Amino acid sequence: MYEIVQFPSGAIKFDPRWSVAPGWYILRCDQHGLHFGANGTSAIKAASKHLHGAGHGQSREFWRAIKELGVLVENCDAQKAKRNNVAIYRVIWGKWRKMSEETMNVKGTNCNDVANHPEEGTPQVLFDEDDGRFWAVMVFPPQRSGSNFEPSVFGKLPMGFYDDAPLCYKRQPDGNLVWENDRLQWADGYQDGGHLAPNRLFPVVYFGRADPSEARVGWASASKLQPLNFIRHKGVNGAVQAKRYHANHHPMAQGDSVCVVDTVSGTFCPSGRDMCSDVPAGCCSTLTRRFCKQ
């Protein structure tokens, strides 16, 4: 399975000095028997990182990754590339979901409860088939006060966002939404235990925007959400910002003398040793913290 990428794209503008033809590429390293983009990490980012490693020792510019490891895909266009990539991502998503369910089973968590009640205020990974990408997102409560929707992180909730709430939320005969305790209510059949409960949609905000005022919001099915694991899902869009958010909003208890289990990111090192300098071979650096390996 190969992810197809366009180069150049986005903010990257073509430079004839690269000696690279613009077009659609797959990336693979025949020398080391590797292909890139089949684990949720951007193919070109993974390829450039590999090229910069000990096996090649080259610089990690994207154009160099295309030049050294890219294979031009003939007769490709955006529609064909997206169709190919979404098919790959569906397979990846299925593998991730199976791993998440196995983890929940070990912990005694009811998978159906998680599917119908994704945890609010905790980073999740979303498979967005509309743009064919994986995103770090956060489910926030469907309430007017916007609890857990912080302007400093995500900007302001767009005006009229709830006006387009999906059919799973209850409305009055005149079409106005039903609010109880400042929170939207489920429509008939979507309540807990209802036959339509698996079809619920939840409000989500996307991580990944440098400017909080540009944060994207939308509605997502629980079937397209699963808890974000900062090791397994480190390559998804917005994962770095989600890590920062999680570290700031889920601090470790002071004075912990043993590792504190965190279901999203793994096992935290004790807060008294947050750099883990005295834990031999037990931790790997992740953003500003280090996590002990389970």
N, C-alpha and C positions, 0 to 999 in steps of 0.2 A: 504494500500500500504506500503510495507516494502522495504527499500533499503537493499541489501545483501552486506556485507563487508567481506573481507578476513582478518583473523588475525592469526599470525602476517603477516605484509606485509611491503614492502619498506625497510626502514632503521631499522625497529623494528625486532629484532632477538628473536627467541623463548627462553624462560627461563623456565625450568621445575618447578621452585619454584612458578610459577604463579598458578599452578593447573588448567590450562586452556588448553583444547585440541586445537591444530591448526586446522583451518578449516574455513568454511563459516558460517556467522551468520547474523541474524536479531537482532535488539535491541528494546526492549520495556520495559515499567515499568507497570506491572499490578496493582501495588499499587496505582498509580496515573492515570491510564488509558491513558498512553502516548505511542506512538511509534515514532521512530526517523528516520530521513532521507527523509521525504516526503515534505520538504519545501526548498530544495536546499542546506541545511547545511549538512555537512558530518555526517552520522548517529553516528559514533563512537565519534566524537567530541561533538555532541549534547548530547549524552548519558552520556559521562564523565562529562560534565558541569552540567547536571541534578543531577548526583550522588553526585556531590560536593556541591549541594545546601542545603538549610535548610531542605528539605524533607528527606534527607538521611545523609548528613553531613560526607560523606566519601571522601577519596582522589580521585583525578581525573585522575589517570593513566588509559591508555587505557585498559590494561589487566584487571583492576578491573571492568571497565564498561562491558567488555565481560563476566567476571565471574558472576557479579551480575545481569546484564540486558540482556545478550546475550542468544539467542536460536539457537542451532546448526541446520543448514540446511543440511539434509541428501542428499547424491548423487548430490552434487552441484560441479560445476567447473567454471573456469573463463568465459567460453562462456555463460553458463546458467545465471550466475550472471549478466553479462553485458546486456544480452537480457532483463532480468527482470528490471534492473536499468534504461536502456534507455527508456523502456515503461513508467516507473514512471516519469522520467525526462520530457518526452514529455507532460505529463499531467500538471506537474508543469510549464513548459514553456508556455503552453497555458494559464494558469491562470495568469502568470506574464504579458504576452503580452496583455491580456484583460485589466488588471489593468493599464498598461502603456497607452493603447489606450484611456481608460476612462479619464485618467489624461490629455492627449493631447487634447481630445475633450473639456474638461472643460476650458483649456487654449486657445482654438481656434486654435490649431495646426492641420494642415492637415496630417493625418496619412500616406497617400500615399507619401507625400513629404519626410517624415522621413524615410519611408521604402526604398525609392530609393536614398536617400541622407543621410546616417547615418553621424552624425556630426564628423568631423575630429578633432583630438586632445583632445577629451573628452572620459573618460572611458565608456566602454560599457560592457554588459554581453553577452557572446557567449555560445550557446549550441553546444558543439562539439560532434557530434554523433560518430565520429571516435574513440574517447576514452571514450565516454559516460559520460562526465563531463561538469560542468559549469565553465567558465573561465572569469575573468576580462581581457578585452583586450582594445586596443585603435586602432581606424582606423587612418591611417596616409596617407597623400597625395601621390598618385602614381606619384612621380616626382623624378628626379635624385638627386636633392639636399638633399633629405631625410628630408625635413622640418618636425618638430615635432617628428623626430626620433632621440632622443638625446643619444649619446654614453654613457654619464654618468649614464643614467637610463636604457637603453636597449642594450648597446653595439653598434657594428657597423652593418649596414644592410649587410647581407651576399652577397658576390660577386656572380653576376649572378642571383640575386633574380628575376629581371624583365624578364630574358630570358624565364622563365616558366610562364609568365603572361597568364591568362586564355583567352578564345576566345572572351570575351566581350570587349577586348581592340583591337584597330585598328592596322592592320599590312599592310605593303607595299607588293607588289607582290612578292618580294624576301624573305618575311617572317620577315623582320625587323620591329620592333615596330614603330609606328608613334608618334613622340613627337612634341607638340606645346607649346611654352613658358615653355619648360622643364617639361612638364606634359603629361602623357599618354592620348590618346583620345579614346572615345567610338567607337566601331565598329558599322556598319550599324545595325539599329534596337535596339541598346542599348542606343541611345541618349535619352535625356529627352523627354518623351512622346512616345518613341518607344515601339513597342509591346513586345520587349525583355527586356525592362528596369527593370522589377521585377526580372530578372535572373542575374543581375549584381553581380560580386564578387569584394570585396574590400580588400586591403592589411591591415592586422592587426598584431599587436605585442602583445604578451601575457605578462601580469603581473605575478609575482609569483616566479621569479628566484632570488635567493640571489646574484648570480654573474651576472651582466648585460651582460657580454660577452656571456652568455648562453641563452639569451632571445630567445624565440621561435617566429618565424614569419610565416605567411601563408596568405591564402585568404579565405574570409568568405562571405557567402550570407547575404544580408540584412535581409532575413527572419529568420536568426539565430542570429540576433543582436537586442538588445534593450538598451536604456539608462540605465546605472548602477545606481541603487538607493542604497545608502550606508546603508539604514535601511532594506529594503526588501531583498536585495541581499548580506547581510553581510557575509553569509557563503560560497560564491563561491570562488573558487581557485583564489588567487591573489588579493582579495578585499582589504586587508590591504595595500599592495603596491600601489594599485590604489588610495586609500584614500590619501596616502602621496603625490602621484603625483598631485592629484587634488588640495590639500591644498596648495602646493607649486606653482602651475601654475594658480590658480584662486583665488588670494588673495582678501579679502574684501576691499572695498574702505575705505580709512581713514576718520574718522570723521562721520561715519554713526550713526545716532541717532535712527534709527529704524532697525528692522531686514531686511536683504537683501535676497530676494528670489533667491534661486539657484535651477535650475531645475533638477540637478543630485542628490544632497544630501539632499534636504529639504530646510529649511529656516535657514540661518546662523544667529547667534547672532551678534549684532553690534561689529565692530572691536575694538571699544574702551573698550569693555567688553568681550574680547574673551574667558575669563574663565567663564563669566556669573555668577559671584558670587552674583550679586545683582538682579538677575532675579529669583524670587521664583517659584519653581515648574514648570519652563518653559523649562528646557533644560535637555538633556541627554548627558552624556559624550561619545564622539566618537573619538578615537585616541587622537590626541593632541589638538583637538578643541571640543567645545560643540555646539550642534545644537539645536535651539529652535524647539519645536514640532509645526507643522502646526496647 
